[in-house]
Amino acid sequence: MGRNKTFLVTGGGGQLGRAFARLLPDAHVLGRSELDISDPAAVERTLQSVQPDYLINAAAYTAVDKAEEEPDEAHRINVGAVIGLARAAKAVDAQLVHFSSDYVYKGNRPGGYSENDRTVPLSTYGRTKLQGEVAARSAGARTLILRTSWVFGQGNNFVRSIVGAAAKLDELQVVDDQRGRPTYAPDLAEGVLALIDAGADGLYNLTGGGRVASWADVAETAIEAAGLEVAVQRVSTEQYYASKTGPIATRPLNSELDCSRAQQLGVTLRPWEDAVTEFVAELMEESD
């Protein structure tokens, strides 16, 4: 399939929305100020006007810890808004492309989680993302749902924060007992479009390739790519949050996702190490 179809992308100001905007220059990419996805009437009007072939929902409530004290707000964006998007997509026969998370799994066993493994979210954020999957399917629209993990790109994210902190400090404390694979937003967007080209629908895991790593491993890779010499002190999740105040969401310790189903369609994302190195090089250019 060529890219002669009409795309509407929500969450245009986020990491993933920006990535789609670069890949789809003719797409209708709408930020929060242009479309409130929690307003079903506005969503319906927009889709009726645009008549998209694909509605890519890159908007989400992603403040994992804050969701513990704002469960209603997390539910409003991650679940309630998705119901409206699904109904509007169904009305114009658009495929709804929606993003979910590794946080739907309990993460308490070794090995990669497949799409068919039991889901046991540990946090408000994880529960709303799982409920969002149900919401995406609720209207009977054609759906493509992607579970992904540890996304970074243009915007605020772990890799950017680590490089910024490493430029100011001699040592960083970084969690070493949560494991998974980072996913570069531009790579994820390209992978999603490849799945669309392959006619995919239903549920797929899609993350960066490469080795399974801890946040400390990712931090060391980013620091090395930045040409900095900063020691990474590896600590447990419990140690890291011991001195933190405010709500702390429980996180899965194993966020490894099995992406075999996407690979069977020829879709594999490059190793996360290469993506982190490229992203950090861009960050360093920005700071020059």
VMD Tcl script that draws the C-alpha trace (Angstrom):
set ca {
  {0.00 0.00 0.00}
  {1.33 3.43 -0.87}
  {1.06 6.39 1.42}
  {-1.81 7.83 -0.61}
  {-4.23 7.28 2.25}
  {-5.50 9.96 4.62}
  {-4.09 9.95 8.14}
  {-5.32 11.84 11.19}
  {-2.94 11.83 14.15}
  {-3.87 12.97 17.67}
  {-1.31 13.94 20.29}
  {0.69 15.89 17.74}
  {2.77 17.65 20.39}
  {4.06 14.44 21.98}
  {7.08 12.30 21.19}
  {5.18 9.87 19.00}
  {2.94 12.49 17.39}
  {6.02 14.45 16.29}
  {7.54 11.31 14.82}
  {4.43 10.64 12.74}
  {4.34 14.26 11.63}
  {7.82 13.91 10.14}
  {7.00 10.64 8.39}
  {3.58 11.75 7.12}
  {3.94 15.36 5.92}
  {0.45 15.33 4.41}
  {-1.25 13.95 7.52}
  {-3.65 15.93 9.70}
  {-1.57 16.07 12.91}
  {-3.49 17.70 15.75}
  {-2.18 18.73 19.15}
  {-4.18 19.19 22.35}
  {-5.06 22.80 21.54}
  {-6.43 21.77 18.16}
  {-8.43 18.73 19.26}
  {-9.52 17.75 22.77}
  {-9.83 14.00 22.37}
  {-11.97 13.83 25.51}
  {-14.67 15.87 23.74}
  {-16.58 13.25 21.70}
  {-18.54 15.86 19.75}
  {-15.34 17.61 18.67}
  {-13.78 14.28 17.74}
  {-16.82 13.32 15.68}
  {-16.85 16.67 13.86}
  {-13.16 16.41 13.07}
  {-13.34 12.90 11.69}
  {-16.43 13.68 9.65}
  {-14.57 16.63 8.16}
  {-11.26 14.86 7.49}
  {-12.67 11.42 6.58}
  {-9.39 9.66 7.43}
  {-8.51 6.14 6.39}
  {-6.43 5.83 9.58}
  {-6.89 7.48 12.96}
  {-3.62 7.24 14.89}
  {-4.14 8.03 18.55}
  {-0.75 9.18 19.84}
  {-2.33 11.08 22.75}
  {-2.24 9.63 26.25}
  {-1.97 10.37 29.96}
  {1.57 9.17 30.72}
  {2.40 10.60 34.15}
  {2.80 7.21 35.80}
  {3.24 8.37 39.41}
  {0.81 11.29 39.19}
  {-1.88 8.91 37.97}
  {-1.95 7.40 41.45}
  {-3.42 10.64 42.78}
  {-5.30 11.54 39.58}
  {-6.99 8.25 38.63}
  {-10.06 9.99 37.21}
  {-7.95 12.17 34.92}
  {-5.89 9.19 33.75}
  {-9.12 7.29 33.06}
  {-10.63 10.26 31.22}
  {-7.78 10.41 28.71}
  {-6.67 6.78 28.49}
  {-10.12 5.19 28.51}
  {-13.02 7.60 28.15}
  {-11.51 9.56 25.27}
  {-10.63 6.35 23.45}
  {-14.26 5.27 23.44}
  {-15.16 8.47 21.60}
  {-12.30 7.98 19.15}
  {-13.39 4.40 18.47}
  {-16.97 5.42 17.79}
  {-15.93 8.24 15.49}
  {-13.51 5.94 13.64}
  {-16.25 3.36 13.18}
  {-18.59 6.01 11.77}
  {-16.16 6.93 8.96}
  {-14.75 3.39 8.50}
  {-11.27 4.40 9.63}
  {-8.82 2.00 11.24}
  {-8.03 3.11 14.80}
  {-4.35 2.76 15.67}
  {-3.89 2.93 19.44}
  {-0.89 2.56 21.75}
  {-0.71 0.54 24.95}
  {2.10 -0.31 27.33}
  {4.33 -2.90 28.96}
  {2.67 -1.74 32.20}
  {-0.32 -3.98 31.48}
  {1.82 -6.94 32.58}
  {2.78 -7.86 36.13}
  {6.42 -8.25 35.11}
  {7.30 -10.79 37.76}
  {8.71 -13.64 35.65}
  {11.64 -14.09 33.26}
  {11.30 -14.02 29.50}
  {9.39 -11.88 27.08}
  {5.65 -11.32 27.43}
  {3.59 -12.17 24.36}
  {0.28 -10.63 23.31}
  {-1.50 -13.71 24.70}
  {0.07 -13.66 28.16}
  {-2.02 -12.78 31.18}
  {-2.32 -9.08 31.92}
  {-2.05 -7.96 35.56}
  {-1.36 -4.21 35.72}
  {0.20 -3.02 38.98}
  {-0.61 0.69 38.76}
  {-3.40 3.11 37.89}
  {-1.57 3.97 34.69}
  {-1.25 0.31 33.73}
  {-4.91 -0.36 34.46}
  {-6.06 2.58 32.35}
  {-3.86 1.48 29.46}
  {-5.36 -2.01 29.59}
  {-8.86 -0.57 29.82}
  {-7.93 1.66 26.88}
  {-7.33 -1.42 24.76}
  {-10.86 -2.57 25.52}
  {-12.15 0.92 24.81}
  {-10.44 0.95 21.41}
  {-12.31 -2.20 20.44}
  {-15.58 -1.13 22.03}
  {-17.28 0.36 18.95}
  {-16.38 -2.44 16.59}
  {-14.02 -0.30 14.52}
  {-11.05 -1.89 12.81}
  {-8.20 -1.59 15.29}
  {-4.44 -1.93 15.44}
  {-3.24 -1.86 19.05}
  {0.49 -1.64 19.85}
  {1.96 -2.51 23.22}
  {5.32 -0.82 23.51}
  {7.84 0.14 26.20}
  {10.24 2.81 27.41}
  {9.56 5.31 24.60}
  {11.98 8.18 23.99}
  {12.11 10.85 21.29}
  {11.63 14.57 20.80}
  {10.27 15.70 24.16}
  {10.82 14.86 27.81}
  {12.09 11.35 28.44}
  {14.61 9.28 30.38}
  {17.47 9.54 27.88}
  {17.23 13.32 27.64}
  {17.08 13.62 31.44}
  {20.11 11.38 31.94}
  {22.25 13.31 29.46}
  {21.20 16.60 31.05}
  {21.99 15.36 34.56}
  {25.29 13.81 33.48}
  {26.47 17.18 32.18}
  {26.17 18.58 35.72}
  {26.96 15.71 38.11}
  {29.84 13.31 38.75}
  {27.63 10.36 39.71}
  {24.06 9.28 38.99}
  {21.84 6.80 40.80}
  {19.93 4.69 38.28}
  {17.57 1.75 38.76}
  {19.10 -1.60 37.80}
  {16.36 -4.13 38.59}
  {13.77 -3.04 36.00}
  {14.53 -4.61 32.63}
  {13.18 -4.09 29.15}
  {13.98 -2.53 25.77}
  {13.80 1.20 25.03}
  {11.83 2.23 21.94}
  {12.78 5.25 19.81}
  {9.63 7.11 18.79}
  {10.66 7.59 15.12}
  {11.47 3.87 14.85}
  {8.14 2.98 16.45}
  {6.27 5.23 14.03}
  {8.05 3.65 11.06}
  {7.26 0.18 12.40}
  {3.58 1.04 12.80}
  {3.36 2.31 9.23}
  {5.04 -0.90 8.06}
  {2.42 -2.93 9.93}
  {-0.31 -0.83 8.32}
  {1.26 -1.49 4.92}
  {1.20 -5.21 5.73}
  {-2.52 -5.03 6.49}
  {-2.11 -5.76 10.20}
  {-4.95 -5.50 12.67}
  {-5.50 -6.66 16.22}
  {-2.87 -6.62 18.98}
  {0.91 -6.45 18.49}
  {3.91 -5.95 20.75}
  {6.43 -3.57 19.17}
  {9.57 -2.31 20.92}
  {13.15 -1.46 20.10}
  {15.40 -4.40 19.25}
  {18.69 -5.30 20.88}
  {19.51 -6.82 24.21}
  {17.25 -6.72 27.25}
  {18.67 -4.02 29.50}
  {18.12 -2.18 32.76}
  {17.61 1.55 33.09}
  {21.22 1.69 34.36}
  {22.41 0.03 31.14}
  {20.48 2.58 29.09}
  {21.95 5.40 31.13}
  {25.51 4.19 30.59}
  {24.90 3.88 26.84}
  {23.53 7.43 26.69}
  {26.36 8.86 28.79}
  {28.99 7.16 26.63}
  {27.29 8.44 23.45}
  {27.43 11.96 24.90}
  {31.17 11.64 25.48}
  {30.79 12.20 29.22}
  {32.57 10.47 32.08}
  {30.00 10.01 34.82}
  {29.73 7.07 37.22}
  {26.41 5.23 37.30}
  {25.53 3.86 40.71}
  {23.23 0.89 40.17}
  {20.43 0.70 42.73}
  {17.23 -1.25 43.22}
  {13.81 0.27 42.62}
  {13.23 0.19 46.38}
  {16.48 2.03 47.07}
  {15.83 4.64 44.38}
  {12.40 5.57 45.67}
  {13.23 5.34 49.38}
  {13.81 9.08 49.71}
  {11.12 10.17 47.23}
  {7.95 11.90 48.38}
  {4.50 11.86 46.87}
  {2.70 8.99 45.14}
  {4.91 6.24 43.70}
  {3.37 3.79 41.24}
  {4.41 0.13 41.32}
  {6.34 -0.73 38.19}
  {6.86 -4.12 36.51}
  {10.41 -5.37 37.01}
  {10.32 -7.28 33.72}
  {9.12 -5.18 30.78}
  {10.54 -7.43 28.06}
  {7.99 -7.83 25.25}
  {8.06 -10.67 22.73}
  {7.66 -9.02 19.31}
  {7.55 -12.25 17.29}
  {4.10 -11.53 15.89}
  {5.26 -8.28 14.29}
  {8.46 -9.96 13.11}
  {6.39 -12.54 11.23}
  {5.12 -9.64 9.11}
  {8.68 -8.47 8.52}
  {8.57 -5.64 11.06}
  {11.56 -5.40 13.41}
  {12.89 -2.23 15.01}
  {16.65 -1.60 15.11}
  {18.63 -2.22 18.31}
  {17.86 0.38 20.94}
  {21.57 1.00 21.46}
  {21.87 2.41 17.92}
  {18.76 4.54 18.39}
  {20.00 5.95 21.73}
  {23.34 6.82 20.15}
  {21.61 8.64 17.28}
  {19.24 10.49 19.59}
  {22.04 11.60 21.93}
  {24.04 12.88 18.95}
  {21.03 15.04 18.04}
  {20.82 16.29 21.61}
  {24.48 17.26 21.60}
  {24.03 19.16 18.32}
  {21.09 21.05 19.85}
  {23.24 22.11 22.82}
  {26.15 23.39 20.70}
}
mol new
graphics top color blue
foreach p $ca { graphics top sphere $p radius 0.5 }
foreach p [lrange $ca 0 end-1] q [lrange $ca 1 end] { graphics top cylinder $p $q radius 0.2 }
display resetview
